[in-house]
Amino acid sequence: MSTFIELVVNGVSAGSVYALIALGFVIIFKATEVVNFAHASLLLAGGYVTAVLHDDIGFLPALGAGIAAAAAAGVLVELVVLRRARVENHAVLAIVTIGVDIVLTTALTREIGTQVLSMGDPWQNKIVDIGGVGIAQTRIAAFAVASVLIAAFLLAFRYTSWGVAMRAAAEDGETAALMGVRLSRVSLSAWAVAGALAAVAALFLTVFPTPGLDRSTSFAAMKAFPAAILGGLDSTTGALAGGLIVGLTESLVTGYQGDLAFMGRGIGEVAPFLVMLAVLLIRPAGLFGTRELSRV
């Protein structure tokens, strides 16, 4: 029973981090209707800056610098690449983000090389014993920080003028523009917020029990893509639900992998994608996504 509880706790913690990344996908899609495949490289950029600077300026300032760097990288991608592409087709713009991801990830992996970089976090490998269940402090911190950030975003999305502009642009961009909403600012802010959330997620993806940030970190970040899809790309609530589903699925399937040997080795790595496919077969728009209606 203690093993099950530990797996659930670890799954919820990992799921909250995946929810942060999935929220970045959703924010950009709601603001621009573009699926951002460059999100993993933004995450890697924020994590790399944090890892490189923490020895010189301390953990919290380095984390702040990493968040700022990832947000700035997102803004630059929007300004320099997407806005200048002058393409109306959102599918084409999504393909452009794949090219951006390849360029940024290649540049960053060259800098990282074969190193495994420590994030300099204060929790290190400390374990907390709760009711006979050992839980890493990093897992508790991940859940707490992600919960606060997600709650803050949802409140801002609902009650601030920025949130109203974002919701208006997502509902009907042309009408929002006629009503005075500056769509370019909405798009820039969406990329900046998504990059900032990705940098925070990078921290918790690379601290204990993982060895640190390396060139494969961006691949781990893409586990959050099924979370955004199965929750619904246009739903902030779906990002939260999708992240938790993916985290729990990965944790439980990996933990009981010995009992699932008939499904093959490494089933825990692909289980989130299998869940995504199963959900999409039943609900093509995702669990909380908006269904497209067409008149016949």
Buried (B, 14 or more C-beta within 10 A) or exposed (E): EEEEBBBBBBBBBBBBBBBBBBBBBBBBBBBBBBBBBBBBBBBBBBBBBBBBBBEEEEBEEBBBBBBBBBBBBBBBBBBEBBEEEEEEEEEEBBEBBEEBBEEBBEEBBEEBEEEBBBBBBEBEEEBEEEEEBEBBBBBBBBBEBBEEBBEEBBEBBEEEEBBBBBBBBBEEBEEBBEEEBEBEEBBBBBBBBBBBBBBBBBBBBBBBEBEBBBBEBBEBBBBBBBBBBBBBBBBBEBBBBBBBBBBBBBBBBBBBBEEBEEBEEEBBBBBBBBBBEEBBEEBEBBBBBEEEEEEE
